[in-house]
Amino acid sequence: MKDQGYYRKEHGACSVQKTWSLQLVTLADTRSTYGKSLEIREHAQLLVVGAGPAGLAAALEAVRRGLRVVLVDEHPVDYATMATDVPFHFGQRMSGAVRNRGRMLERIVEADSQFAQAFEAGIDIRLGIAAWGLFTHEAGLRWVRTRIAGLTNGEEVWFLQYDAAILATGRRDVGLAFPGWNLPGVMGVTAADTLLRRYDALEARDLLVVGSGAEATAFAMQAQKSSRLIVALVEAGDTTVDQNGSQRLAAAGVPIFTKSMIASANGGTEGLQSATIVALGNSSEKRSVACDTVVLASGVTSAIELLDVAGAKIVFCPERGGHVPATDAEGRTSVPMLFAAGDCTGITPDKSRDPQVAADEGCRAASAAAAALSINAGRNWSVPTATPSTTSEIALADRIAWANAQLAVADQGTHVCQCEEVSATDLIGVRPPRYLERNQPATCARSLATLAADGPINQDQIKRLTRAGMGVCQGRRCREQIGAILAAVTRTPLTEIPLPTYRAPVRPLPLSAFAATEEAAVLAENWDVWFGIESQFEEPLPKRFR
Ligand SMILES: Cc1cc2nc3c(=O)[nH]c(=O)nc-3n(C[C@H](O)[C@H](O)[C@H](O)COP(=O)(O)OP(=O)(O)OC[C@H]3O[C@@H](n4cnc5c(N)ncnc54)[C@H](O)[C@@H]3O)c2cc1C
């Protein structure tokens, strides 16, 4: 029993007992979670999260190898969730069609012929279901005895136990703040592509695209095919990133502005009417273009939140777009029986152009998962080191270039974190949240420079001091741009800015969804006390709380 850290709660105080060996032994607190278990609703031999090319290919390969598969995907996402820019930066550009959930389900299935194959193959497909957490028996979670996933349909939450899981959670957009970027009509390229291809519900006619990499050019060409007008492409760098794609767009009449930045999006509550483009280094050279939508394609990043919550080792890999899980060639992560495939393992230009790359990764991960399940490989799991990337086309220098460009155009009212209204000036000055007294001498004396002198810059610390990234979008719009601003201002390599922590639930969920979940009586009976402290919720409530 020694060193196990058990303790027993008796009569409101912890009692420490001596044993025959005179070692201090503490027994379990009957009010803690120790010895109790969660209600598990269902079981999957293989859980696949994400029904994009990687997840669908993985699920199909797994059933071919005789596994029983549950495949979940959060799309179609309901209108209210989309309106909060979750899971992508939709910028209110979804048409009313997304309110028709039944129609959207049909549309998503029609958009990818692999769904029909997956249904026929007997895969248990759950659309409109998000995974909000992944938990295994590890430090801090010793009471979780198996591998479980928290799932939700938005109205209730439940737990599914799995033997192995493949995460194929894709990518999301990197935000870019400039005056007016909070207006309806400014959106991310992943959101725009999703509304265009998967939902057929993109309400946009004249689009300005910011960025010139593979995502920007591929999206612009797809939008043109869908009868949208691309009014211009704006690139902060001296040259375009995807030169072939940009040349094709230029030949089709799209004006391309390099060494430029969007200085402002202009319009009102109804949305965007125009955008101003400025030449970097010459602020008098400005031009206005009429548009109803600005598509931010200056950066995309792997959706790693579930991997991080699951405890997978995360590494910074510039060639693959930033923070990615350490995986081997078959998608094994550092967590036993947890695999990753597709864009969530890293984004390269060839992946953005050809979904087959992600699908091949899904197949490899499924083969490896089947082999691992057959020999119960979870017991002897070796932690993979990150596979080196073969391309250096994206080196993330461009992320710093965009950060410098945004600092050049930002004004006091430009909120990098829209949810918590934190501006670039607030970040650089490490200003306290607006609801606190902001003129205290100690806080006024603080800045990024003074923090950098104290030790390495840490984005979680900045988050706690300023609240940047703490809002309802869970940092999806600001997380990477804050990292880039911190790196640019303190001249710290981006690789040295640590990943800010992700926490479950990785999707914003109403408390009512958790409240609706039945717990075992033994768990519920002590839910209103904390470490035996006399209940703070007992009636009558103290006067100050009434
Ligand atoms: C401009 C542009 C054009 C593109 N055109 C095409 C195209 O024509 N055809 C094509 O197939 N691909 C296209 N792609 C996609 C591209 O090829 C991707 O690399 C590919 O889709 C990656 O597949 P994936 O399965 O890894 O990720 P994705 O396709 O992004 O799929 C990830 C899935 O995971 C789900 N997910 C994420 N987190 C959760 C969670 N917590 N719970 C439940 N579900 C979750 C998401 O809903 C999503 O469906 C395009 C991309 C861009 C940027």
The ligand as a Gaussian input file, in Angstrom:
#p B3LYP/6-31G(d) Opt

LIG

0 1
 C       -9.677000      24.432000     -50.583000
 C       -9.746000      22.981000     -50.364000
 C      -10.366000      22.186000     -51.298000
 C      -10.484000      20.836000     -51.059000
 N      -11.131000      20.066000     -51.976000
 C      -11.336000      18.760000     -51.702000
 C      -12.103000      17.926000     -52.565000
 O      -12.563000      18.377000     -53.592000
 N      -12.332000      16.642000     -52.196000
 C      -11.863000      16.144000     -51.008000
 O      -12.109000      14.979000     -50.682000
 N      -11.112000      16.890000     -50.211000
 C      -10.846000      18.181000     -50.519000
 N      -10.130000      18.948000     -49.666000
 C       -9.688000      18.366000     -48.420000
 C       -8.256000      17.950000     -48.427000
 O       -7.912000      17.132000     -49.471000
 C       -7.943000      17.303000     -47.089000
 O       -6.584000      17.107000     -47.043000
 C       -8.634000      15.986000     -46.808000
 O      -10.029000      16.156000     -46.753000
 C       -8.167000      15.471000     -45.459000
 O       -8.993000      14.454000     -45.031000
 P       -9.133000      14.128000     -43.498000
 O      -10.035000      12.951000     -43.460000
 O       -7.827000      14.035000     -42.872000
 O       -9.826000      15.408000     -42.865000
 P      -11.245000      16.055000     -43.113000
 O      -11.714000      15.816000     -44.484000
 O      -11.121000      17.450000     -42.654000
 O      -12.189000      15.265000     -42.128000
 C      -12.100000      15.396000     -40.746000
 C      -13.455000      15.077000     -40.174000
 O      -13.338000      14.948000     -38.769000
 C      -14.504000      15.450000     -38.184000
 N      -14.200000      15.798000     -36.792000
 C      -13.198000      16.575000     -36.330000
 N      -13.201000      16.633000     -34.994000
 C      -14.252000      15.888000     -34.595000
 C      -14.775000      15.562000     -33.317000
 N      -14.222000      16.015000     -32.182000
 N      -15.870000      14.776000     -33.252000
 C      -16.453000      14.306000     -34.385000
 N      -15.988000      14.583000     -35.628000
 C      -14.894000      15.352000     -35.728000
 C      -14.856000      16.659000     -39.032000
 O      -16.205000      16.926000     -38.926000
 C      -14.458000      16.189000     -40.419000
 O      -15.558000      15.667000     -41.098000
 C       -9.963000      20.290000     -49.893000
 C       -9.310000      21.096000     -48.973000
 C       -9.201000      22.442000     -49.197000
 C       -8.505000      23.300000     -48.209000

